[in-house]
């Protein structure tokens, strides 16, 4: 195996290239499918990272002409994030080309998540074959598998390639009826961010359990600062927080009859209404607003997707004031993880080439180069986390590894109709948190709404 290394000075990225060892229908009711999957996923806001605009022609050819002499030069069209810079496109595509002789035609997806969902779903539902490979998230793959939009790939990409993914992830999102439908791209978890400076100045220890958590939150709620910041907007992150709290209490956020889930819901209410360590303004705070509040020193503790670290790094607070602490153990220390993946369009006319590409993307170097140029989160391929050359290219690798070693990172459950779940059940939960309905009304109404979505 040959690894090609190029170091770019003065703050530019370390770029790795490795000659890889492996070779690389009818129109549905698209509007209904789009509405089922338009939700915030993975905690990374694509509207604020990387490129800030799209051009009318979003297709770029990269690595053309670099194939080995005398070998076939194959072309493949991949739709991925709009914030993969041209330089990073080239580095990633060259890595693929060196092994497979595939030239990547890269087409940017719309910058806004909902627009990406709409465009991809419409194209797939219409039988469009202009895109061979799509880069999608968990909600999208659940919907697309249900609709029959994707091509199985296990005839070229071995099932064993899922061994480097988190346990249970492939079974939940990539495999159906013993067929493999995708390869993991990136992974991010909800981490426990704390303002270490605030803790030190107050002489308070970072909490490790429920009792310590309450005590710390109360001690640090003072002088216009809150012990805890959360994003409780129902259109996005309230579901993430309910999911995480339910996990921590040993419950299931999609089963409100579960006593442990009910305990988690009551605890969320208590944070705002009884302990008063969290502002009720949280119900209007989305991801960006909550991130900024934490960055501005308005809160001591914050559970959020790892992408928030980029906000703190940009604000000059990460590593000095704001750090990631181990997940405190309530009933459990579990926290949700989210991932995106590459999948093959069933209508593609280049299936053999596409499968070769997907096989290459199971290798650590190739997928890490892609992530280095996009969201700078960790790879779904956990083997890359321990590679001393690749790990620096990613975001919060040591933090994710510590969570993985502690048994915290947990594959989350999602409904195909997750958007409706947020509109209905999360609206009901919000009313309870605001003291507009009783706990009993919340549980009864919320579970009824969930049951209707499951049927």
Secondary structure, DSSP 4 states (H G I P E B T S, - for coil): --EEEEE--TTPPEEEEE--SS-------HHHHHHHH-S--TT--TTTSS-----S--EEEESTT-SPTTS--EEEEEEE-TT--HHHHHHHHHHHHHHH-EEEEEEEPPSSHHHHHHHHHHHHHTT--S-SEEEEEHHHHHHHHHHT-B---TTTS-GGGGGGSPTTHIIIIIEETTEE-EEEEEEEEEEEEEEHHHHHHHT-PPP-BHHHHHHHHHHT-BTTBEEEE----TTTHHHHHHHHHHHHTT--TT-TTSHHHHHHHHHHHHHHHTS--S-GGGGG--HHHHHHHHHTT-EEEEEEETTHHHHHHHTT-BTTTEEEEPPPBSS---EEEEEEEEEEBTT-S-HHHHHHHHHHTTSHHHHHHHHHTTT--EES-GGGGG-TTTGGGSSSHHHHHHHHHTT-EEEPP--TTHHHHHHHHHHHHHHHHTTSS-HHHHHHHHHHHHHHHH-
